[in-house]
Every structure is written in C-alpha cells, then in structure tokens.
C-alpha cells in the first residue's frame, strides 16, 4: 500500500514522453505519407481533391518542393518507399518543366505562367537541404541551383530580406515586402546551415528573425503586420478585397505568430549548437508571440480551433480554421514546453492535438481536412484542395525529435 501511494504521487509523463503518444504520432505520419503518394505525376507532384484523387496531372513547384522535403525526412526516419519519392521530386525540380531552363529559377507550374516568387524558391532551397541531410543523389546539385538563384536574384543584402517576386524574365520587381516569404526563408536558411555547415545561412536566419519577430512584432505588442512597401511602411489595406487569400490575406495571421515563435526557438538552438551567443530576446519573443497567437486566434468566436486571420483592430476576420494553423501552434507549444518546462505549454499542446484529432484528421477519406468552419464542417473558402503534406507531416515529426534548428537536422 505504501509503495502504491508513493508511486501515485509521481508526476505523470507529458504526452510527448509517452510511448503511446509517440506511436500514435508515427502512425499518423505514416498515414499522411501513404495518402500523399497519390499526388505523384510525371513532372513532379500535383494537388489532390477531398477524396484523395488527383485534380489534374499538372505538377506544381511548391507542392513538389514540399514533397521532396517531407519524403527526405521520412527517408531519414527509415520509412520504406520514401526515398524514391524524394528522388522523383529532385529530378522534377532539376530536369522538369517546372524549372525555367532559359531564364533560371522555378515557375509556379508547368505552363511557365505567373511570377517567380521568393516564397516558392525558399521551399526549393528547403527541399535541397533536407535531401542533402537524407543523402539523396542530386541533392547537392539542387542546392547549388537554388542558392545561386537566391543569391543572384532574390537576396537583398542591404535589407537582409528576400525580394518578393519578379516577372518570369526577372524584370518588374514587385514594390512590396512580405513577412510570409521571409518566414519560410528563415526556415530554409536554418536547414541550409544544418545541411552545408555554412555559417552564412544561420547569420541570415538570425537577421530575418530579428527584423520580423523581434523588432516589428515586439513593437506591435507581439502581433505581426504581414504587408509592407519597399520602404518598410505598413500597408494596412493590402488585399482588403482578398481577406481569404491563401498567401497574402488582408490583416494579420495568428498562425504566423506561432510559427515565428517556433522559428525563434530553432534559431536559439542553432546558435547554441555552433557555440555562438543566443540573445535573450529569442526566448522572450517566442513566448510573447505564442501567447499572442493563442489570445488572438484560439476560441475567439466561442468555438475551439485557431482562426485564419484577424484585422488590424485585432478582431476576427476570416474565422475558418486551416489545418496548418493548428499544426504550427501545436509544434510551437511542444517546443516551448521543452525549452521552458512550463506546464501551460504542455496543456496547450494537448488541447491543440485533441482538436486536430477530433476535427482536422479525416477518418473517412484519409489525410487532413485543409480547412473547417467554426462548427468543424469542411469549408473551401481558403483551401479548396489537398495540396500540402508539409505542415501536417512536420507536426507528427516535431514531437519525436530534439528541439533543433531544422526538422531534417533533428531527425538526423
């Protein structure tokens, strides 16, 4: 009786430390990898519909790059069949029609239409870095091609950010600066630093984090304006007629507050790992941004789930719940719990995963539902298609690895 009494007073393991939870995450990750195998097409990877079927055979660069990243990570984890899919995507990015052989860089899709975007090129760079860490053939070639384009075309050394976009022939630079593309560039820089050992990429990640997550967000009480002109003046009315735009919605995105918070912890970890001093603001601002994300995004209309956007007055704008917002918030809650040991972050992690399991994971058709309304019903206002393994799969991997600068680096 005494032994049992003493045992009952021992603190219960947190979810990420429990064998059952880790097994559950691995199973959900493998289900996602299996579901998205169907997105393979001749020229790379394409979008799926809600039934898990291809919408057409048109390869898209952003989907292909994200698939290379994810299947490279899966290969590192020892998942059979992942490496050939990563290699298929590498071949498409290097040799396929989504790459522009004349002008260089990557188009949005095979028709060569549209502008060349920093957002897309950040994911090509991320794909190359993860593929290098997974020891995939031709990964170095893709890394060289991607980083050359970033250096020659996108990186604005005097500002320490990425130029947002150009016409296909590299003319007509856009008079805009955006947080979203630079957020994913931060992620790519951390992965490139892990993959290549070149300290330049970590230095750039620190600079990007300092500009957006420290200086801008901290001055705005840990909310983060997304849209600026080329002189860094906030554009409060940008895309006011497109509040549900998938990449540049009007207003602010609480999910990005959480995502930046996670990146700050990754930057801190990267600095410590290479023996550089990590400024105190990295942790302080990570906590501030995550708390702001939950305050302004979670349950703000009386129903569970993280909403998509808020207005400049901090009131809800688009209240649909995208899958990626829940995933990124869960990732950061886990990392903050690891970093601080504070129970409230562990509680947030459990709450977010309960919502994902109950509402976002599609038990009938497989995969995750890209977007639901406040009542948990499928909605298509922002994301009508299932074209993204990336956010969901990373959410199943992050709690299985040490707090690290990159997903692939942590698995490795």
Phi, psi and omega in degrees: 000318179296318179298317180296321180296316179296319181296324184292340180273353177290138181296140178291148176296143172291156183311309184298342180269355184268135180302320181297319179292317179297319177297317179300316179297316180298319179295318179295322178296317180293325175297319179296315180300320179292317181300317187272358171302331183290350180276359179290130173229175186302320185265011180145239178223148183231181185276151175251157172266187184293340178271002180081021179253152178298137175280327172197184183258017184276113177292143178237139186297314185296320179292316181298315180297317180294325178293320176301315178301309185293315181286337171292315176300316179298322177298318177299328181278355178087027180274115179300142179087351182285318184301315179299327178289320175299317180294323176300316179293322177299315178299319180296318181290330181270320189245347189278177184283353174283346175265140182269105184288337183274309186262346182086159180087186186237137177273170180291322178203187192293340185280002180064012181279170175078185183263159175271120192251140174301322181305312181294317183291332174297322180284330173296318178295317177300316179301316182295321181293315179295323179294324175298314182292336175272003177060043179273139176301141177076002178297319179298323179296317179294320179299316179298317181293317183292314183290330176296316178295319178299315181294315188281331189242318192260324189286123178261095189298325182289339178254339183070035179219177177265137167295141190286315183193162176223163168295167184301333180264015177071013171266179175057060175297143185281135177277075188197149168227135186230147180284325188296308180298323180285334173296313180286336171294322176301314177300315180295319179297320178297319179292320178297322177297318178295320187282323188254339185076005181278116185295342180303321184290323177293319178300320178293320178299318178299315180297317178296316179298320181294317182296306190275310189272338180260298186288307184288309184294318182295322178291339181252032177056041177063031160248156189230106171303145185261334195237131182220157170274182185288353174257012176066032170269132180298139177252087187293338182257008183300128180056035179299333178274001179229063184294341181250023177301141187286336183242326183228064180289154174298147177086212184234160189237102181304328177300328177286330174302314181294321182293318176298321179301317177296321179295324177299320178293325177292319176299315178302315181296319180296318179297315180297319183297329181258013174081016178264154180290135178255116182295149184297333183294340180300313178286317180303314183286329176298315178295315180299317180291319179294316178299320178296320178302315181289321180297319186262349185244328188267125171062026187283345176248019176089002179234153181293161179109152177268126181280171185282303186221159171235157178279178179293342175272006178073008177272151180305139177248284176257112189265003173298153185252101177285152179298321188290329180296317179295318182297313183292324178295320178296317178304312185289324176301318178297312183295321178293323176296317177300317187285323188252335186075006182286130184296331183296330178285325173296321177295319178297320178301313180296318180298317181293317180290328174299318179293316179301313183294322185279329193236325188267317180293130182268103184286337182272314188256351182089165181069193178246144175287127187295336187195136175228162176272186185296337179268003179084013178268144179303130175230158187231023184293321183257312188234089181285340185242165175256085185245021188215109170275333195306299185297315183294315182295318178300326180294331178279342183265321188308316181285358181263354187235163175295155172301119190213167184292328181218158179298309181297322178296320178294319177294317180299000000 
